[in-house]
Amino acid sequence: MAKANKRITTTAPVAPVTPEAPAQRYARRTWGLDDVITLLVASNPKRGASYGRFACYGTGGITVRQYVQAVVDGGHKGGATKAHADLRWDVAHKLVAIAAPAKADAPAAE
C-alpha cells in the first residue's frame, strides 16, 4: 500500500510594505532672480545641448538672472524657459545650489 504524502504549506506573516517616495525629478522653484548659483560639481556632467547650457554657469557665483541671460544670449534652444527647467533639474540632482545673496553689513549709525 502506497503512502500518501501530505504537504503542509504555511505562509509567514508579511509586513506591510510602505511605498518609498518617488525620486524628485525637478526641484520646486523657490529662488528669486537675484539669488546666487553655486556649483557643487568640479566638472560639467552634461552631454549634448545641455552641456552648453551648463557651461553658462561658468565657475559659479552668478545670479539666476545672469545665468538665464547667458543662456538666451548664447542662442541656446529653449531660451529662458529651458534655462529655468535646467536650474530646477540641476538643483534636484545636486549639481548646483541656489541661495539668497549674502547681505552686506549695514554701516553703523553714528
Contacts in CASP RR format, 6 or more apart in sequence:
PFRMAT RR
TARGET T0000
AUTHOR 0000-0000-0000
METHOD contacts of the structure
MODEL  1
MAKANKRITTTAPVAPVTPEAPAQRYARRTWGLDDVITLLVASNPKRGAS
YGRFACYGTGGITVRQYVQAVVDGGHKGGATKAHADLRWDVAHKLVAIAA
PAKADAPAAE
24 92 0 8 1.000
25 89 0 8 1.000
25 92 0 8 1.000
26 85 0 8 1.000
26 88 0 8 1.000
26 89 0 8 1.000
26 92 0 8 1.000
27 88 0 8 1.000
27 89 0 8 1.000
27 91 0 8 1.000
27 92 0 8 1.000
28 88 0 8 1.000
29 84 0 8 1.000
29 87 0 8 1.000
29 88 0 8 1.000
31 64 0 8 1.000
31 87 0 8 1.000
31 98 0 8 1.000
31 99 0 8 1.000
31 100 0 8 1.000
32 64 0 8 1.000
33 63 0 8 1.000
33 64 0 8 1.000
33 65 0 8 1.000
33 68 0 8 1.000
34 63 0 8 1.000
34 64 0 8 1.000
34 65 0 8 1.000
34 100 0 8 1.000
34 101 0 8 1.000
35 63 0 8 1.000
35 64 0 8 1.000
35 98 0 8 1.000
35 99 0 8 1.000
35 100 0 8 1.000
35 101 0 8 1.000
36 61 0 8 1.000
36 62 0 8 1.000
36 63 0 8 1.000
36 98 0 8 1.000
36 99 0 8 1.000
36 100 0 8 1.000
36 101 0 8 1.000
37 57 0 8 1.000
37 60 0 8 1.000
37 61 0 8 1.000
37 62 0 8 1.000
37 63 0 8 1.000
37 64 0 8 1.000
37 67 0 8 1.000
37 87 0 8 1.000
37 96 0 8 1.000
37 97 0 8 1.000
37 98 0 8 1.000
38 60 0 8 1.000
38 61 0 8 1.000
38 96 0 8 1.000
38 97 0 8 1.000
38 98 0 8 1.000
38 99 0 8 1.000
39 57 0 8 1.000
39 58 0 8 1.000
39 59 0 8 1.000
39 60 0 8 1.000
39 95 0 8 1.000
39 96 0 8 1.000
40 94 0 8 1.000
40 95 0 8 1.000
40 96 0 8 1.000
40 97 0 8 1.000
41 95 0 8 1.000
44 51 0 8 1.000
44 52 0 8 1.000
44 54 0 8 1.000
44 55 0 8 1.000
45 54 0 8 1.000
45 95 0 8 1.000
46 52 0 8 1.000
46 53 0 8 1.000
46 54 0 8 1.000
49 76 0 8 1.000
49 77 0 8 1.000
50 86 0 8 1.000
52 76 0 8 1.000
53 71 0 8 1.000
53 76 0 8 1.000
53 82 0 8 1.000
53 83 0 8 1.000
53 86 0 8 1.000
54 86 0 8 1.000
54 90 0 8 1.000
54 95 0 8 1.000
56 67 0 8 1.000
56 70 0 8 1.000
56 71 0 8 1.000
56 74 0 8 1.000
56 76 0 8 1.000
56 83 0 8 1.000
57 67 0 8 1.000
57 96 0 8 1.000
60 96 0 8 1.000
62 70 0 8 1.000
63 101 0 8 1.000
64 87 0 8 1.000
64 98 0 8 1.000
67 83 0 8 1.000
67 87 0 8 1.000
68 79 0 8 1.000
68 80 0 8 1.000
68 83 0 8 1.000
68 84 0 8 1.000
71 79 0 8 1.000
71 80 0 8 1.000
71 82 0 8 1.000
71 83 0 8 1.000
71 86 0 8 1.000
72 79 0 8 1.000
72 80 0 8 1.000
72 83 0 8 1.000
76 82 0 8 1.000
76 83 0 8 1.000
87 96 0 8 1.000
87 98 0 8 1.000
90 96 0 8 1.000
91 97 0 8 1.000
91 98 0 8 1.000
END
